[in-house]
């Protein structure tokens, strides 16, 4: 174990508590692979920001009165 483990584990435990409602026991029972899996979940399409092309199309459609 090195001097960087403690602060990193503490931040990660806080994140899991805040974002996922985990108890400390749930955090310490999870494997690193499980934690990595939930932290890398892809953003649903409904939450992905518009691209420039999509925004331009919406603005053009709006200016055409459609």
Backbone as a printed PyTorch tensor [residue, N CA C, xyz], in Angstrom:
tensor([[[  0.8480,  -1.1610,   0.0000],
         [  0.0000,   0.0000,   0.0000],
         [  0.8980,   1.2290,   0.0000]],

        [[  0.4920,   2.2710,  -0.7420],
         [  1.3130,   3.4750,  -0.7530],
         [  0.5490,   4.6550,  -0.1660]],

        [[  1.2180,   5.7840,  -0.0990],
         [  0.6290,   6.9610,   0.5410],
         [ -0.5190,   7.5680,  -0.2500]],

        [[ -0.7180,   7.1460,  -1.4940],
         [ -1.7750,   7.6990,  -2.3300],
         [ -3.0830,   6.9100,  -2.2390]],

        [[ -3.0370,   5.7080,  -1.6820],
         [ -4.2330,   4.8690,  -1.6290],
         [ -5.3220,   5.4790,  -0.7480]],

        [[ -4.9860,   5.9070,   0.4400],
         [ -5.9640,   6.4100,   1.3990],
         [ -6.8010,   7.5620,   0.8800]],

        [[ -6.1730,   8.6540,   0.4180],
         [ -6.9580,   9.7790,  -0.0930],
         [ -7.7980,   9.4140,  -1.3220]],

        [[ -7.2350,   8.6020,  -2.1970],
         [ -7.9820,   8.1820,  -3.3860],
         [ -9.1890,   7.3310,  -3.0280]],

        [[ -8.9950,   6.3880,  -2.1040],
         [-10.1000,   5.5300,  -1.6720],
         [-11.1690,   6.3450,  -0.9790]],

        [[-10.7660,   7.3270,  -0.2150],
         [-11.7210,   8.1840,   0.4940],
         [-12.5630,   8.9820,  -0.4970]],

        [[-11.9310,   9.5610,  -1.5160],
         [-12.6800,  10.3140,  -2.5340],
         [-13.6240,   9.4030,  -3.3030]],

        [[-13.1550,   8.2240,  -3.6490],
         [-13.9780,   7.2820,  -4.4000],
         [-15.1530,   6.7870,  -3.5610]],

        [[-14.9230,   6.5440,  -2.2770],
         [-16.0110,   6.1260,  -1.3820],
         [-17.0620,   7.2250,  -1.2790]],

        [[-16.6040,   8.4700,  -1.1680],
         [-17.5440,   9.5960,  -1.1110],
         [-18.3490,   9.7200,  -2.3850]],

        [[-17.7020,   9.5190,  -3.5260],
         [-18.3900,   9.5750,  -4.8080],
         [-19.4570,   8.4930,  -4.9030]],

        [[-19.1100,   7.2750,  -4.5130],
         [-20.0620,   6.1610,  -4.5840],
         [-21.2360,   6.3800,  -3.6240]],

        [[-20.9700,   6.9840,  -2.4790],
         [-22.0430,   7.2830,  -1.5280],
         [-22.9710,   8.3340,  -2.1040]],

        [[-22.3960,   9.4100,  -2.6230],
         [-23.1900,  10.5210,  -3.1450],
         [-23.9560,  10.1410,  -4.4060]],

        [[-23.2950,   9.5030,  -5.3530],
         [-23.9010,   9.2310,  -6.6500],
         [-24.7670,   7.9760,  -6.6920]],

        [[-24.4140,   6.9630,  -5.8960],
         [-25.1070,   5.6850,  -5.9930],
         [-25.8060,   5.2720,  -4.7090]],

        [[-25.6540,   6.0740,  -3.6510],
         [-26.3070,   5.7690,  -2.3820],
         [-25.7110,   4.5800,  -1.6520]],

        [[-24.4620,   4.2510,  -1.9630],
         [-23.8140,   3.1100,  -1.3210],
         [-23.4730,   3.4320,   0.1300]],

        [[-23.5270,   2.4120,   0.9430],
         [-23.0170,   2.5180,   2.3080],
         [-21.5090,   2.2390,   2.2520]],

        [[-20.7610,   2.5970,   3.2930],
         [-19.3330,   2.2620,   3.2930],
         [-19.0920,   0.7620,   3.1120]],

        [[-19.9400,  -0.0530,   3.7180],
         [-19.7830,  -1.5010,   3.5840],
         [-19.9440,  -1.9460,   2.1360]],

        [[-20.9100,  -1.3750,   1.4450],
         [-21.1000,  -1.7300,   0.0310],
         [-19.8820,  -1.3260,  -0.7930]],

        [[-19.3340,  -0.1550,  -0.4930],
         [-18.1360,   0.2840,  -1.2130],
         [-16.9870,  -0.6920,  -1.0110]],

        [[-16.7200,  -1.0510,   0.2440],
         [-15.5670,  -1.9060,   0.5240],
         [-15.7650,  -3.3370,   0.0520]],

        [[-17.0000,  -3.7670,  -0.1670],
         [-17.2540,  -5.1090,  -0.6890],
         [-17.1880,  -5.1610,  -2.2200]],

        [[-17.2510,  -4.0080,  -2.8650],
         [-17.2040,  -3.9750,  -4.3250],
         [-15.7720,  -4.1960,  -4.8130]],

        [[-15.6670,  -4.8180,  -5.9600],
         [-14.3430,  -5.0070,  -6.5640],
         [-13.9860,  -3.7690,  -7.3850]],

        [[-12.7030,  -3.5570,  -7.6420],
         [-12.3310,  -2.4390,  -8.5190],
         [-13.0150,  -2.5210,  -9.8870]],

        [[-13.1960,  -3.7190, -10.4130],
         [-13.8600,  -3.8820, -11.7090],
         [-15.3150,  -3.4430, -11.6360]],

        [[-15.9980,  -3.7460, -10.5290],
         [-17.4000,  -3.3200, -10.3770],
         [-17.5040,  -1.8010, -10.2950]],

        [[-16.6080,  -1.1870,  -9.5530],
         [-16.6220,   0.2670,  -9.4310],
         [-16.3240,   0.9060, -10.7850]],

        [[-15.3410,   0.3830, -11.4950],
         [-15.0100,   0.9150, -12.8210],
         [-16.1930,   0.7720, -13.7710]],

        [[-16.9070,  -0.3330, -13.6900],
         [-18.0460,  -0.5600, -14.5830],
         [-19.1470,   0.4730, -14.3630]],

        [[-19.4550,   0.7810, -13.1010],
         [-20.5360,   1.7470, -12.8760],
         [-20.0910,   3.1790, -13.1490]],

        [[-18.8000,   3.4440, -13.0730],
         [-18.3160,   4.7890, -13.3480],
         [-18.1330,   5.0560, -14.8300]],

        [[-18.1680,   4.0160, -15.6580],
         [-17.9650,   4.1880, -17.0990],
         [-19.2250,   3.9010, -17.9000]],

        [[-20.3660,   3.9360, -17.2410],
         [-21.6300,   3.7280, -17.9530],
         [-21.7870,   4.8490, -18.9730]],

        [[-22.1820,   4.4800, -20.1820],
         [-22.3370,   5.4780, -21.2260],
         [-23.5240,   6.3850, -20.9370]],

        [[-23.4080,   7.6340, -21.3540],
         [-24.4780,   8.6030, -21.1750],
         [-25.6290,   8.2420, -22.1090]],

        [[-26.8710,   8.1800, -21.5840],
         [-28.0130,   7.9080, -22.4590],
         [-28.1130,   8.9550, -23.5630]],

        [[-28.6220,   8.5480, -24.7190],
         [-28.7190,   9.4590, -25.8610],
         [-29.4940,  10.7220, -25.5120]],

        [[-30.4690,  10.6130, -24.6230],
         [-31.2780,  11.7750, -24.2570],
         [-30.4750,  12.8130, -23.4750]],

        [[-29.3180,  12.4420, -22.9410],
         [-28.5060,  13.3680, -22.1580],
         [-27.2650,  13.8430, -22.9020]],

        [[-27.0670,  13.3700, -24.1380],
         [-25.9110,  13.7820, -24.9150],
         [-26.2020,  15.1610, -25.5100]],

        [[-25.2830,  16.0970, -25.3830],
         [-25.5250,  17.4380, -25.9390],
         [-25.6960,  17.3870, -27.4460]],

        [[-26.4150,  18.3720, -27.9690],
         [-26.6030,  18.4670, -29.4120],
         [-25.2720,  18.7330, -30.0990]],

        [[-25.1270,  18.1850, -31.2860],
         [-23.9530,  18.5040, -32.0940],
         [-24.2160,  19.8450, -32.7840]],

        [[-23.1760,  20.4340, -33.3440],
         [-23.3480,  21.6920, -34.0770],
         [-24.3170,  21.5100, -35.2410]],

        [[-24.2150,  20.3740, -35.9130],
         [-25.0820,  20.0970, -37.0580],
         [-26.5390,  20.0170, -36.6250]],

        [[-26.7900,  19.3090, -35.5270],
         [-28.1650,  19.1910, -35.0300],
         [-28.7130,  20.5490, -34.6050]],

        [[-27.8920,  21.3470, -33.9310],
         [-28.3170,  22.6780, -33.5060],
         [-28.6280,  23.5560, -34.7130]],

        [[-27.7610,  23.5250, -35.7200],
         [-27.9870,  24.3220, -36.9270],
         [-29.2810,  23.9090, -37.6140]],

        [[-29.5510,  22.6060, -37.6740],
         [-30.7850,  22.1210, -38.2970],
         [-32.0080,  22.5960, -37.5230]],

        [[-31.9360,  22.5580, -36.2020],
         [-33.0600,  23.0340, -35.3930],
         [-33.2750,  24.5390, -35.5760]],

        [[-32.1870,  25.2880, -35.6160],
         [-32.2990,  26.7320, -35.8020],
         [-32.8650,  27.0690, -37.1830]],

        [[-32.4380,  26.3240, -38.2010],
         [-32.9540,  26.5540, -39.5560],
         [-34.4370,  26.2300, -39.6230]],

        [[-34.8160,  25.1180, -39.0210],
         [-36.2210,  24.7310, -39.0070],
         [-37.0520,  25.7750, -38.2700]],

        [[-36.5210,  26.3120, -37.1730],
         [-37.2410,  27.3140, -36.3940],
         [-37.4030,  28.6150, -37.1930]],

        [[-36.3490,  29.0010, -37.9090],
         [-36.4320,  30.2550, -38.6750],
         [-37.3500,  30.1220, -39.8870]],

        [[-37.5910,  28.8850, -40.3330],
         [-38.5160,  28.6460, -41.4380],
         [-39.9600,  28.6200, -40.9590]],

        [[-40.1620,  28.7090, -39.6550],
         [-41.5130,  28.7110, -39.1050],
         [-42.1510,  27.3330, -38.9980]],

        [[-41.3460,  26.3130, -39.0140],
         [-41.8990,  24.9500, -38.9350],
         [-42.0280,  24.5020, -37.5210]]])
